[in-house]
Amino acid sequence: MVMRHFFILPGASRTCADFCDPTAVSRFKPMEVGQARSRSLEERTQDLMKYILTMTTALLLLLLATPSVPAQGPGIEWEVLNQEVRELTQTGQYDRAVVVAKKALEVAEQNPRPNHLAVATSLNNLAALYKTQGQYAKAAPLYTRALDIRVNALGLDHPDVATSLNNLAELYQIQGQYARAEPLYQRALGIRVNALRPDHPDMARSLNNLAELYQTQGQYAQAEPLYKRALAIWEKTLGPRHPDVATSLNNLATLYQTQGQYAQAVPLYQRALATRVNALGPDHPDVATSRNNLAVLYQTQGQYAQAEILFKRALEIWEKTLGPDHPTVATSLNNLAVLYDIQRQFAKAVPLYTRALDIRVNALGPDHPDVATSLNNLAVLYKTQEQYAQAAPLYTRALAIWEKTLGPDHPTVATSLNNLAVLYKTQEQYAQAAPLYTRALGIWEKTLGPDHPTVATSLNNLAALYRATKRDEEAEMLEQRATRIRAIQR
């Protein structure tokens, strides 16, 4: 079965220098992309949950923090520019925000000290915008330079250095470079352990981010205690009714949901929703986020009527608070479209997918990963309707965008390769499908490890192709390995 992209929002409560995205998306990689067949409800719901994709721009609300800038900083013009960047970002005007952020950086660099901490702040802000637009190659050197300035000005063990390490680690994680992200997250946590009290909120954020990385890699047993410890810290320091506690509850719920432990996930999502309604009011964007997440869970369980009500209410809130052309509205449209698509209500799904695609192209540019997501989802719909000629170019364009923005070895690229392979196999074009399945398997083994559940799915997909081409012995070996992987306790 091919993959549709469904989004759970927000993921981690991250610490980001200067501009912070407190509603960053959970970073789950798309999984369980198997062949179409008769499947139980449990199988179908597990498949769907594994369709969650890393999207860093689904709900970007950058929040200006207090930078470590001495009084003799760049002055009021710099502060005004930063405020304008925040306002432009909140309304989804990212291109304009980049222009203003560049001006703020220019003003900061005019300071007699070129390595002033205000320069690090501006570098970080501009990098965050580039990351939001999917321009990761532009973001990385800015984050790195900001880190260098802070290390030189503050020393290796300053909390602001930990924040920069976290930001760079997050960028690596988005790009599927997990081996590079993990030591940075761990180093940031180590700094905070030494510099802060054990129950400091930033400690919770580091624990949460590391947990998210482990969850992304399928290391659920390692992620759960970190999420729980982070939640305990936030509850102790902020109180049980604080919005950040709701975010932490959400994160733990997504972990359980990913593992199919729905009975454990539901009360956490419900408590997160109630907390946000009480703290923020019923029409706040974060309340819409909780409604969206609970809707995804209901949809996963086949409770389509309940999911539709929540998705529609979330869309209504986001359109009202963020405007009809905000990228988060596109995400909401996508989720509702997927719900209709799964129920084969194609006439309802198509205009939602199309509107989401138009918003993303206009707000983020034609080569953003979110645009690839919309293209992929439309392709899935056309394939389901056996309109293969319409599906193929959309899959191909989505693959090209993901390879360009994420790199050739990203897990999402593997998913895209898999989807295109499924299309070819469906048409009995086995010679075209085989190398795509093989490359997808290689990427997943490299990035996620040889025992990740997604690797098992990929092995089964390739085995099915071998069965279709009478390579039964090879197929059986792959199937046996997949069975062993699925038996591993996580």
C-alpha positions as CSV (number, residue, x, y, z in Angstrom):
1,M,0.0,0.0,0.0
2,V,1.3,3.4,-0.8
3,M,1.7,6.2,1.7
4,R,-0.6,9.2,2.3
5,H,0.8,12.0,4.5
6,F,-1.2,12.7,7.6
7,F,0.1,15.2,10.1
8,I,0.1,15.2,13.9
9,L,0.8,18.6,15.4
10,P,2.8,19.8,17.2
11,G,5.6,17.6,18.1
12,A,8.5,18.7,20.3
13,S,8.5,21.7,22.5
14,R,11.9,22.8,21.4
15,T,14.3,25.4,22.7
16,C,15.4,27.6,19.8
17,A,17.6,30.6,20.2
18,D,15.9,33.9,19.8
19,F,13.1,32.7,17.6
20,C,11.5,29.6,18.9
21,D,8.9,27.4,17.3
22,P,7.0,26.1,20.3
23,T,4.7,24.1,18.1
24,A,7.2,22.2,16.0
25,V,5.8,19.1,14.3
26,S,6.5,15.7,15.6
27,R,9.2,14.1,13.5
28,F,7.8,10.7,12.5
29,K,9.0,9.1,9.3
30,P,6.5,7.5,6.9
31,M,6.3,3.8,7.5
32,E,4.3,0.7,6.6
33,V,4.1,1.3,2.9
34,G,3.0,-2.2,1.9
35,Q,1.1,-3.7,-0.9
36,A,-2.6,-3.3,-1.3
37,R,-4.4,-6.3,0.1
38,S,-7.2,-7.3,2.4
39,R,-6.1,-6.2,5.9
40,S,-7.6,-6.2,9.3
41,L,-8.6,-3.0,11.1
42,E,-5.6,-3.3,13.3
43,E,-3.2,-3.6,10.4
44,R,-4.8,-0.7,8.6
45,T,-4.7,1.5,11.6
46,Q,-1.0,0.6,12.3
47,D,-0.3,1.4,8.6
48,L,-1.9,4.8,8.8
49,M,-0.2,5.9,11.9
50,K,3.1,5.2,10.3
51,Y,2.3,7.6,7.5
52,I,3.2,10.5,9.6
53,L,5.8,12.7,7.9
54,T,8.4,15.2,9.1
55,M,7.2,18.6,8.2
56,T,8.8,21.5,10.0
57,T,6.5,24.1,8.6
58,A,3.1,22.8,9.4
59,L,2.6,25.2,12.3
60,L,5.4,27.8,12.4
61,L,4.8,30.5,15.0
62,L,8.2,31.9,15.7
63,L,8.4,33.5,19.1
64,L,11.0,36.1,19.9
65,A,12.9,35.2,23.0
66,T,15.3,37.3,25.1
67,P,18.7,37.0,23.5
68,S,21.9,37.2,25.5
69,V,22.8,40.6,24.0
70,P,24.6,43.2,26.2
71,A,23.1,46.7,26.5
72,Q,25.5,48.1,24.0
73,G,23.9,45.9,21.3
74,P,22.9,47.0,17.8
75,G,20.1,49.2,19.1
76,I,16.4,49.9,18.5
77,E,16.4,49.5,14.8
78,W,17.6,45.9,15.2
79,E,14.8,45.2,17.7
80,V,12.2,46.7,15.5
81,L,13.3,44.6,12.6
82,N,13.2,41.4,14.7
83,Q,9.6,42.2,15.8
84,E,8.7,42.7,12.1
85,V,10.2,39.3,11.2
86,R,8.1,37.7,13.9
87,E,4.9,39.3,12.7
88,L,5.5,38.4,9.1
89,T,6.2,34.8,10.0
90,Q,3.1,34.5,12.1
91,T,1.1,35.5,9.0
92,G,3.0,33.1,6.7
93,Q,4.8,35.8,4.8
94,Y,8.1,33.9,4.7
95,D,9.7,35.6,1.7
96,R,9.1,39.0,3.1
97,A,10.3,37.8,6.5
98,V,13.6,36.6,5.0
99,V,14.2,40.0,3.5
100,V,13.7,41.7,6.9
101,A,15.7,39.1,8.7
102,K,18.6,39.8,6.3
103,K,18.4,43.5,7.1
104,A,18.4,42.7,10.8
105,L,21.6,40.7,10.3
106,E,23.1,43.5,8.3
107,V,22.4,46.0,11.1
108,A,23.8,43.6,13.7
109,E,27.0,43.1,11.7
110,Q,27.5,46.9,11.6
111,N,28.3,46.7,15.3
112,P,32.0,47.5,16.0
113,R,32.4,43.9,17.2
114,P,31.5,41.6,14.3
115,N,31.1,38.6,16.6
116,H,28.7,40.3,18.8
117,L,26.0,38.1,20.3
118,A,23.3,40.0,18.4
119,V,24.9,38.7,15.2
120,A,24.4,35.1,16.5
121,T,20.8,35.9,17.2
122,S,20.2,37.3,13.7
123,L,22.0,34.3,12.1
124,N,19.8,32.0,14.0
125,N,16.6,33.8,13.0
126,L,17.5,33.8,9.4
127,A,18.5,30.1,9.6
128,A,15.1,29.3,11.2
129,L,13.3,30.9,8.3
130,Y,15.4,29.1,5.7
131,K,14.6,25.8,7.5
132,T,10.9,26.6,7.4
133,Q,11.2,27.1,3.6
134,G,13.0,23.8,3.2
135,Q,16.2,25.6,2.2
136,Y,18.3,23.4,4.5
137,A,21.6,24.0,2.7
138,K,21.3,27.8,3.5
139,A,20.3,27.2,7.1
140,A,23.1,25.0,8.1
141,P,26.1,27.4,7.8
142,L,24.1,30.1,9.6
143,Y,23.3,27.9,12.5
144,T,27.0,26.8,12.6
145,R,28.3,30.4,12.6
146,A,25.8,31.3,15.3
147,L,27.1,28.4,17.4
148,D,30.7,29.4,16.9
149,I,30.0,33.0,18.0
150,R,28.3,31.8,21.1
151,V,31.1,29.4,22.0
152,N,33.7,32.1,21.6
153,A,31.7,34.7,23.5
154,L,30.2,32.6,26.3
155,G,32.3,29.4,26.5
156,L,31.6,25.8,25.8
157,D,29.3,25.2,28.7
158,H,26.8,28.1,28.5
159,P,23.1,27.4,28.2
160,D,22.9,29.5,25.0
161,V,25.4,27.2,23.4
162,A,23.2,24.3,24.3
163,T,20.4,26.1,22.5
164,S,22.5,26.5,19.4
165,L,23.5,22.9,19.5
166,N,19.8,22.0,19.7
167,N,18.9,24.1,16.7
168,L,21.6,22.5,14.6
169,A,20.6,19.0,15.8
170,E,17.0,19.7,14.8
171,L,18.2,20.6,11.3
172,Y,20.1,17.4,11.0
173,Q,17.2,15.4,12.2
174,I,14.9,17.0,9.7
175,Q,17.3,15.9,7.0
176,G,17.4,12.3,8.3
177,Q,21.0,12.7,9.5
178,Y,20.3,11.1,12.8
179,A,23.9,10.1,13.6
180,R,24.9,13.8,13.4
181,A,21.9,15.0,15.4
182,E,22.1,12.6,18.4
183,P,25.6,13.8,19.8
184,L,24.5,17.4,19.5
185,Y,21.3,16.7,21.4
186,Q,23.3,14.8,24.0
187,R,25.9,17.5,24.3
188,A,23.1,20.1,24.8
189,L,21.6,18.0,27.5
190,G,24.9,17.6,29.2
191,I,25.5,21.4,29.3
192,R,22.0,21.9,30.8
193,V,22.6,19.2,33.4
194,N,25.7,21.0,34.6
195,A,24.4,24.5,34.2
196,L,20.8,24.3,35.3
197,R,18.8,22.8,38.2
198,P,17.4,19.3,37.5
199,D,13.8,20.6,37.2
200,H,14.6,23.5,34.9
201,P,12.2,23.7,31.9
202,D,15.1,23.6,29.5
203,M,16.1,20.3,30.9
204,A,12.7,19.0,29.9
205,R,13.1,20.4,26.4
206,S,16.4,18.6,25.9
207,L,15.0,15.3,27.2
208,N,11.9,15.8,24.9
209,N,14.0,16.4,21.8
210,L,16.3,13.4,22.4
211,A,13.2,11.3,23.0
212,E,11.7,12.5,19.7
213,L,14.9,11.5,17.9
214,Y,14.7,8.0,19.5
215,Q,11.1,7.7,18.5
216,T,11.8,8.6,14.9
217,Q,14.4,5.8,14.8
218,G,11.9,3.3,16.3
219,Q,13.7,3.2,19.6
220,Y,10.5,3.4,21.6
221,A,11.8,1.9,24.8
222,Q,14.5,4.6,25.0
223,A,12.0,7.4,24.1
224,E,9.3,6.7,26.7
225,P,11.2,7.4,29.9
226,L,12.6,10.6,28.5
227,Y,9.2,11.8,27.5
228,K,7.8,10.9,31.0
229,R,10.7,12.7,32.8
230,A,10.2,15.8,30.6
231,L,6.5,15.7,31.4
232,A,7.2,15.4,35.2
233,I,9.5,18.4,35.1
234,W,7.0,20.6,33.2
235,E,4.2,19.6,35.6
236,K,6.3,20.4,38.6
237,T,7.7,23.7,37.4
238,L,4.8,25.1,35.4
239,G,1.8,23.4,37.0
240,P,-0.6,20.8,35.5
241,R,-2.6,23.3,33.6
242,H,0.2,25.0,31.7
243,P,0.1,24.9,27.8
244,D,3.6,23.4,27.7
245,V,2.3,20.5,29.8
246,A,-0.3,20.0,27.1
247,T,2.5,19.8,24.5
248,S,4.3,17.2,26.6
249,L,1.2,15.2,27.0
250,N,0.7,15.3,23.2
251,N,4.2,14.1,22.6
252,L,3.8,11.1,24.9
253,A,0.5,10.3,23.3
254,T,2.1,10.3,19.8
255,L,4.6,7.7,21.0
256,Y,1.8,5.4,22.2
257,Q,-0.2,6.1,19.0
258,T,2.8,5.2,16.8
259,Q,3.0,1.8,18.6
260,G,-0.7,1.2,18.2
261,Q,-1.4,1.7,22.0
262,Y,-4.5,3.7,21.4
263,A,-6.0,3.1,24.9
264,Q,-3.0,4.9,26.4
265,A,-2.9,7.7,23.8
266,V,-6.6,8.8,23.9
267,P,-6.7,10.1,27.5
268,L,-3.4,12.0,27.0
269,Y,-4.7,13.7,23.9
270,Q,-8.0,14.5,25.6
271,R,-6.2,16.0,28.6
272,A,-4.0,18.0,26.4
273,L,-7.0,19.4,24.6
274,A,-8.8,20.3,27.8
275,T,-5.7,22.0,29.2
276,R,-5.3,24.1,26.1
277,V,-9.0,25.1,26.0
278,N,-8.9,26.2,29.7
279,A,-5.6,28.0,29.3
280,L,-6.0,29.6,25.9
281,G,-9.7,29.6,25.0
282,P,-11.6,27.4,22.5
283,D,-10.5,29.3,19.4
284,H,-6.7,29.3,19.9
285,P,-4.5,27.8,17.2
286,D,-3.0,25.4,19.8
287,V,-6.5,24.1,20.6
288,A,-7.0,23.4,16.9
289,T,-3.7,21.5,17.0
290,S,-5.1,19.2,19.8
291,R,-8.3,18.7,17.9
292,N,-6.3,17.7,14.8
293,N,-4.2,15.2,16.8
294,L,-7.2,13.6,18.4
295,A,-8.9,13.4,14.9
296,V,-5.8,11.6,13.5
297,L,-6.2,9.1,16.3
298,Y,-9.9,8.6,15.7
299,Q,-9.3,8.2,12.0
300,T,-6.6,5.7,12.7
301,Q,-9.2,3.6,14.6
302,G,-11.7,3.9,11.8
303,Q,-13.9,6.3,13.7
304,Y,-14.3,8.5,10.7
305,A,-17.4,10.5,11.8
306,Q,-15.7,11.7,15.0
307,A,-12.5,12.5,13.1
308,E,-14.3,14.6,10.5
309,I,-16.0,16.8,13.2
310,L,-12.6,17.5,14.8
311,F,-10.8,18.1,11.5
312,K,-13.4,20.5,10.3
313,R,-13.3,22.4,13.6
314,A,-9.5,22.6,13.5
315,L,-9.7,23.9,10.0
316,E,-12.2,26.5,11.0
317,I,-10.1,27.8,13.8
318,W,-6.9,28.0,11.7
319,E,-8.6,29.8,8.9
320,K,-10.0,32.3,11.3
321,T,-6.8,32.9,13.3
322,L,-4.1,32.5,10.7
323,G,-5.9,33.4,7.5
324,P,-7.0,31.2,4.5
325,D,-3.6,31.1,2.9
326,H,-1.4,30.1,5.8
327,P,0.6,26.8,5.4
328,T,-1.0,25.4,8.5
329,V,-4.4,25.8,6.8
330,A,-2.9,23.7,4.0
331,T,-1.9,21.0,6.5
332,S,-5.4,21.0,7.8
333,L,-6.9,20.7,4.3
334,N,-4.6,17.9,3.6
335,N,-5.6,16.0,6.7
336,L,-9.3,16.3,5.9
337,A,-8.6,15.3,2.3
338,V,-6.8,12.1,3.5
339,L,-9.8,11.2,5.6
340,Y,-12.1,11.5,2.6
341,D,-9.6,9.8,0.4
342,I,-9.4,6.8,2.7
343,Q,-13.2,6.5,2.6
344,R,-13.0,6.7,-1.3
345,Q,-14.9,10.0,-1.2
346,F,-12.7,11.3,-4.0
347,A,-15.0,14.1,-5.1
348,K,-14.5,15.7,-1.6
349,A,-10.8,14.9,-1.4
350,V,-9.6,16.3,-4.7
351,P,-10.5,20.0,-4.2
352,L,-9.0,19.9,-0.7
353,Y,-5.7,18.4,-1.9
354,T,-5.6,20.9,-4.8
355,R,-6.2,23.9,-2.5
356,A,-3.5,22.7,-0.1
357,L,-1.1,22.3,-3.0
358,D,-1.8,25.9,-4.2
359,I,-1.3,27.4,-0.7
360,R,2.0,25.6,-0.3
361,V,3.3,26.6,-3.7
362,N,2.4,30.2,-3.1
363,A,3.6,30.4,0.5
364,L,6.6,28.1,0.4
365,G,7.8,27.9,-3.2
366,P,7.5,25.1,-5.8
367,D,10.4,23.1,-4.4
368,H,9.4,22.9,-0.7
369,P,9.0,19.4,0.9
370,D,5.4,20.2,1.8
371,V,4.7,20.7,-1.9
372,A,6.1,17.3,-2.5
373,T,3.7,16.0,0.2
374,S,0.7,17.4,-1.7
375,L,1.9,16.0,-5.0
376,N,2.4,12.6,-3.4
377,N,-1.1,12.6,-1.9
378,L,-2.7,13.5,-5.1
379,A,-0.7,10.8,-6.8
380,V,-2.0,8.2,-4.2
381,L,-5.5,9.3,-5.0
382,Y,-5.1,8.9,-8.7
383,K,-3.4,5.5,-8.3
384,T,-6.3,4.4,-6.1
385,Q,-8.6,5.3,-9.0
386,E,-6.3,3.4,-11.4
387,Q,-5.5,6.7,-13.2
388,Y,-1.9,5.6,-13.5
389,A,-0.9,8.1,-16.2
390,Q,-1.9,10.9,-13.9
391,A,-0.2,9.5,-10.8
392,A,3.2,8.8,-12.3
393,P,4.4,12.4,-13.0
394,L,3.2,13.6,-9.6
395,Y,5.2,10.8,-7.9
396,T,8.2,11.6,-10.0
397,R,8.0,15.3,-9.3
398,A,7.6,14.7,-5.5
399,L,10.6,12.4,-5.6
400,A,12.7,15.0,-7.3
401,I,11.8,17.7,-4.7
402,W,12.5,15.4,-1.8
403,E,15.9,14.4,-3.3
404,K,16.8,18.0,-3.8
405,T,15.8,19.3,-0.4
406,L,16.4,16.3,1.8
407,G,19.3,14.6,0.0
408,P,19.3,11.2,-1.7
409,D,19.5,9.1,1.4
410,H,16.7,10.6,3.5
411,P,14.0,8.2,4.7
412,T,11.3,10.2,3.0
413,V,13.1,9.7,-0.3
414,A,12.9,6.0,0.4
415,T,9.2,6.3,0.9
416,S,8.8,8.2,-2.3
417,L,10.9,5.5,-4.1
418,N,8.7,2.9,-2.6
419,N,5.5,4.6,-3.7
420,L,6.7,4.9,-7.3
421,A,7.7,1.2,-7.2
422,V,4.3,0.2,-6.0
423,L,2.8,2.1,-9.0
424,Y,5.1,0.2,-11.4
425,K,4.4,-3.2,-9.7
426,T,0.6,-2.6,-9.9
427,Q,1.1,-2.2,-13.7
428,E,3.4,-5.3,-13.8
429,Q,6.3,-3.2,-14.8
430,Y,8.6,-5.3,-12.6
431,A,11.9,-4.3,-14.1
432,Q,11.2,-0.7,-13.3
433,A,9.9,-1.4,-9.8
434,A,12.8,-3.7,-8.6
435,P,15.6,-1.1,-8.4
436,L,13.3,1.4,-6.7
437,Y,12.3,-1.1,-4.0
438,T,16.0,-2.1,-3.6
439,R,17.2,1.5,-3.2
440,A,14.4,2.3,-0.7
441,L,15.4,-0.7,1.4
442,G,19.1,0.3,1.4
443,I,18.2,3.9,2.5
444,W,16.0,2.7,5.4
445,E,18.6,0.2,6.5
446,K,21.3,2.9,6.5
447,T,19.3,5.6,8.2
448,L,17.0,3.7,10.6
449,G,19.0,0.6,11.3
450,P,18.6,-3.0,10.1
451,D,15.9,-3.8,12.7
452,H,13.6,-0.9,12.3
453,P,9.9,-1.7,11.6
454,T,10.0,0.2,8.3
455,V,12.8,-2.1,7.1
456,A,10.5,-5.1,7.7
457,T,7.9,-3.4,5.6
458,S,10.4,-2.8,2.8
459,L,11.6,-6.4,3.0
460,N,8.0,-7.6,2.5
461,N,7.5,-5.2,-0.4
462,L,10.5,-6.5,-2.2
463,A,9.5,-10.1,-1.3
464,A,6.1,-9.5,-2.9
465,L,7.9,-8.4,-6.1
466,Y,10.1,-11.5,-6.0
467,R,7.0,-13.7,-5.6
468,A,5.4,-12.0,-8.6
469,T,8.5,-12.8,-10.7
470,K,8.8,-16.4,-9.5
471,R,11.9,-15.8,-7.3
472,D,10.3,-17.6,-4.4
473,E,13.4,-18.7,-2.5
474,E,14.7,-15.1,-2.3
475,A,11.2,-13.9,-1.3
476,E,11.1,-16.4,1.5
477,M,14.4,-15.2,2.9
478,L,13.2,-11.6,3.0
479,E,9.9,-12.6,4.6
480,Q,11.7,-14.5,7.3
481,R,13.9,-11.6,8.1
482,A,10.9,-9.2,8.2
483,T,9.2,-11.6,10.6
484,R,12.2,-11.6,12.9
485,I,12.3,-7.8,12.9
486,R,8.6,-7.5,13.8
487,A,9.1,-9.9,16.7
488,I,11.6,-7.5,18.4
489,Q,10.2,-5.8,21.5
490,R,10.4,-2.1,21.3
